[in-house]
Amino acid sequence: MLRLLSDENFNGDLVRGLFLRQPNLDLLRVQDVGLREVDDPAILAWAASNERILLTHDRATMPDFAYNRLVRGELMAGMFVVNDRMPIRQAIDELSLLVDCSQQSEWKNVVLYLPI
């Protein structure tokens, strides 16, 4: 099962829907781990050191910070950039598919944009 971290502005309805579908989902929110209002590079560093794939809607800045980490040779557990205009059910379906049908190691140093 994938180990996930959702950033501060990730849709709460998506998080709740994922937990309804998969009650044992290994998903933390930045608010749960003391990272509320922390800048993006710090969130990425925490996600990397705790081996958690970051869930975000932030297409404007978060992927750039992720790519900058990779250019500097820093590790990243992965990132799923979920389009915030995507229907909630579709986003839940696609994220559930990723959780069920992939391994954590497959997403190391990868930025994936959803919808697939």
C-alpha positions in Angstrom: 0.0 0.0 0.0 1.2 3.5 -0.8 2.1 5.9 1.9 0.6 9.3 1.2 0.7 12.9 2.4 -1.9 15.4 1.3 -0.9 19.1 1.3 -2.8 21.8 3.1 -5.2 22.8 0.3 -5.9 19.2 -0.9 -9.7 18.7 -1.2 -11.1 17.3 2.1 -13.9 15.6 0.2 -11.3 13.6 -1.7 -9.6 12.6 1.5 -12.9 11.5 3.1 -13.9 9.6 -0.1 -10.6 7.8 -0.2 -11.0 6.7 3.4 -14.6 5.6 2.8 -13.4 3.4 0.0 -10.2 2.2 1.8 -10.5 2.6 5.6 -6.9 1.3 6.1 -5.4 3.9 3.7 -2.0 5.1 4.9 -2.7 8.9 4.3 -1.7 11.7 6.5 -2.5 15.4 6.1 0.1 18.1 6.6 -2.2 19.5 9.3 -1.9 16.1 11.2 1.9 16.2 11.3 2.5 19.9 12.3 3.2 21.2 8.8 0.3 23.7 8.6 1.3 26.9 6.8 4.8 25.5 6.1 6.4 26.4 2.7 6.3 23.9 -0.1 10.0 23.0 0.0 9.7 22.0 3.6 6.7 19.9 2.9 8.5 18.1 0.1 11.5 17.6 2.4 9.3 16.1 5.1 7.5 13.8 2.6 10.9 12.6 1.3 12.4 11.9 4.7 9.2 10.0 5.7 8.8 8.3 2.4 5.4 9.6 1.6 4.0 10.5 -1.9 2.6 14.0 -1.9 -1.0 14.6 -3.0 -1.5 18.2 -4.3 -3.7 20.3 -6.4 -1.0 22.9 -6.8 0.1 22.7 -10.4 1.7 26.2 -10.3 4.5 25.9 -7.8 4.7 22.4 -6.2 6.0 20.5 -9.2 8.7 23.1 -9.8 9.9 22.7 -6.2 9.9 18.9 -6.8 11.9 19.2 -10.0 14.4 21.5 -8.2 14.9 18.8 -5.5 15.7 16.3 -8.2 18.1 18.6 -10.0 20.0 19.1 -6.7 20.1 15.3 -6.3 17.7 15.2 -3.4 15.3 12.3 -3.2 11.5 12.5 -3.5 9.0 9.8 -2.7 6.8 11.0 -5.5 4.0 13.4 -6.2 0.5 13.1 -7.6 -0.8 16.4 -8.9 -4.6 16.1 -9.0 -6.4 18.5 -11.3 -8.8 20.4 -9.0 -11.4 20.5 -11.8 -11.6 16.7 -12.0 -14.8 15.2 -10.7 -14.4 13.9 -7.1 -15.5 10.4 -8.0 -13.0 10.2 -10.9 -10.2 11.5 -8.7 -11.1 8.9 -6.0 -11.2 6.1 -8.6 -7.8 7.0 -10.1 -6.1 7.5 -6.7 -7.6 4.2 -5.5 -6.3 2.5 -8.6 -2.8 3.8 -8.0 -2.9 2.7 -4.3 -4.2 -0.8 -5.2 -2.1 -1.5 -8.2 1.3 0.0 -7.7 4.2 0.0 -5.3 5.7 2.8 -3.4 9.1 2.4 -5.1 7.5 2.9 -8.6 6.8 6.6 -7.8 10.3 7.5 -6.4 11.4 10.8 -8.0 8.2 10.9 -10.2 5.6 13.6 -10.6 2.4 12.2 -12.0 -0.4 14.4 -13.2 -4.0 13.2 -12.8 -6.3 12.5 -14.6 -4.3 9.7 -16.0 
